[in-house]
Amino acid sequence: MHRRPLRSAAGIVTLALALLAPQFAVADPVPIPVGNSLADDLVFNFNFTGATPAAPYDEISVIVNFVLTGLDPYVVVFDLTPEFDLMGSSLITSTSPTLSSPSNVVATITLSNVLQFFPGFEDGIFSAGIRTNLPGATLTSINASGTTQSGQSTGLIAPINNVPEPSTLLLLAIGLLVAYATRRHETQRQSALAT
């Protein structure tokens, strides 16, 4: 029985990506890191540039949904800075009261009168970080909104995607190598038949 190879590497690559796409597109809960400093935070950057209504914003809100699965009481720490990657000098830290678990929690951190009390946040470019004192907490969603002085608001949802595992990337690399080898073999075979 003669097996007919795929005619193009593009077909193999398309097939490989179609099989792997759910792993990249599905937004699964992400573990919230355990720690006691900014370096331990799970960080999300928000950029409202181009949003309608445009900056300046007088109120910034960050809404975080997470699940606590352990049996001990949790304390969750939220950090906000007016620059990306929690690099700002104007750090705002908010600590939740002790939370019982297991439970689903929605926490909202709101900065009101931003122009007056929180300079740097009014442009809608900032970062938010989250960490906890115990393992077993998972983040399910995080989004932010900005509200102007006239009361108009806009929002952003931060995508929460698991980083693909090294084995997934290895499978993708092997698929691409097979596609290249198949294409090269087919080209050489056609060249030999033409001569």
C-alpha positions in Angstrom: 0.0 0.0 0.0 1.4 3.3 -1.1 0.7 6.2 1.3 0.3 9.6 -0.3 2.2 12.4 1.5 0.5 15.7 2.1 1.2 18.0 -0.8 2.4 20.9 1.3 4.0 21.8 4.6 1.3 24.3 5.1 -1.3 21.5 5.4 0.7 19.8 8.2 1.3 23.1 10.0 -2.3 24.0 9.7 -3.3 20.6 11.1 -0.8 20.9 14.0 -2.0 24.4 14.9 -5.6 23.3 14.8 -4.9 20.4 17.2 -2.9 22.6 19.5 -5.1 25.7 19.3 -7.4 24.8 22.3 -4.3 24.8 24.6 -3.4 28.3 23.6 -6.9 29.8 23.4 -8.6 28.4 26.5 -8.4 30.7 29.5 -8.0 28.4 32.4 -7.7 29.6 36.0 -4.1 30.5 36.9 -2.5 29.8 40.3 -2.0 32.9 42.4 1.6 32.9 43.6 2.4 32.7 47.3 4.8 35.4 48.6 5.4 38.5 50.6 6.9 41.0 48.1 6.3 42.6 44.8 8.7 40.1 43.2 6.2 37.4 43.9 3.2 39.0 42.3 1.3 37.7 39.3 1.4 40.9 37.2 -1.1 42.3 34.6 -0.5 45.4 32.6 -3.4 47.6 31.5 -3.2 50.2 28.7 -6.3 52.3 27.9 -4.6 54.2 25.1 -7.0 54.5 22.3 -10.0 53.6 24.4 -13.3 55.5 24.3 -13.7 57.6 26.3 -10.1 58.7 26.3 -8.0 59.7 29.3 -7.7 61.4 31.7 -9.7 59.1 34.1 -10.8 60.3 37.5 -11.6 56.8 38.7 -9.8 53.5 38.1 -11.2 50.2 39.2 -9.7 46.7 39.1 -12.0 43.8 39.5 -10.5 40.4 40.3 -12.3 37.0 40.5 -10.5 34.2 42.2 -11.2 30.8 43.9 -9.8 29.7 47.2 -9.5 25.9 47.5 -7.5 25.3 50.6 -8.8 24.9 54.1 -6.9 27.7 55.9 -7.9 31.4 55.9 -6.3 33.4 53.1 -5.0 36.9 52.9 -4.8 38.3 49.3 -2.5 41.3 48.5 -3.1 43.6 45.5 -0.5 46.0 44.3 -1.1 48.8 41.8 1.5 51.1 40.2 1.1 53.7 37.4 3.7 52.0 35.2 4.0 48.6 33.6 5.4 45.5 35.5 4.9 47.1 38.9 7.9 49.3 38.3 6.4 52.6 39.5 7.5 54.5 42.4 3.9 55.3 43.4 2.9 51.9 44.8 -0.6 51.3 46.2 -1.0 48.1 48.2 -4.4 46.8 49.3 -4.7 43.7 51.6 -7.9 41.8 51.8 -9.4 40.9 55.1 -8.9 37.3 56.1 -10.9 35.2 53.7 -12.4 31.8 54.6 -12.1 29.0 52.1 -13.2 27.2 50.0 -15.0 30.1 48.3 -15.3 32.1 45.1 -14.3 35.7 45.7 -14.8 38.9 43.7 -12.6 41.8 44.9 -12.7 45.3 43.6 -10.0 47.9 44.1 -11.2 51.4 43.2 -9.0 54.5 43.1 -11.4 57.5 43.3 -10.4 61.1 42.6 -7.3 59.9 40.7 -6.4 63.3 39.4 -6.2 64.6 43.0 -4.9 61.7 45.1 -3.3 59.2 42.7 -1.2 61.1 40.1 0.1 58.9 37.3 -2.9 56.7 37.0 -5.1 59.2 35.1 -3.6 58.2 31.7 -5.0 54.6 32.1 -1.6 53.0 31.9 -0.9 50.9 35.0 -0.1 47.5 36.3 -1.9 45.3 38.9 -0.3 42.5 40.8 -1.7 39.8 43.0 -0.3 37.4 45.5 -1.5 35.4 48.5 -0.1 33.9 51.8 -1.1 30.3 51.1 -1.1 28.0 48.1 -4.4 26.8 46.6 -5.8 30.1 45.3 -6.5 30.5 41.5 -7.3 33.6 39.5 -10.2 33.2 37.1 -10.5 36.7 35.7 -9.2 40.2 36.1 -10.4 43.4 34.4 -10.2 47.1 34.8 -12.3 50.2 34.1 -11.6 53.8 33.8 -14.2 56.5 34.4 -13.8 60.2 33.3 -14.9 63.2 35.4 -18.1 63.4 33.3 -19.0 59.8 34.3 -18.3 58.0 31.0 -16.5 54.7 31.5 -14.6 52.1 29.5 -13.1 48.7 30.4 -10.4 46.2 29.6 -10.3 42.5 30.3 -6.9 41.0 30.8 -6.5 37.6 29.1 -5.6 34.8 31.5 -3.8 32.1 29.5 -1.7 29.3 30.8 1.8 29.3 29.3 2.2 26.4 27.0 4.2 23.6 28.6 7.6 22.7 27.1 6.2 19.4 25.9 3.6 21.2 23.9 6.2 23.5 22.3 8.4 20.4 21.6 5.4 18.7 19.8 4.9 21.8 17.7 8.6 21.9 16.8 8.6 18.2 15.8 5.6 18.8 13.7 7.3 21.7 11.9 10.4 19.6 11.3 8.3 16.7 9.9 6.5 19.2 7.6 9.9 20.6 6.4 11.3 17.1 5.8 8.1 16.0 4.0 8.2 19.0 1.7 11.9 18.7 1.0 11.5 15.0 0.2 8.6 15.7 -2.1 10.5 18.4 -3.9 13.6 16.2 -4.4 11.3 13.3 -5.7 9.7 15.6 -8.2 13.1 17.0 -9.4 14.3 13.4 -9.9 11.2 12.5 -11.9 11.5 15.6 -14.1 15.1 14.7 -15.2 
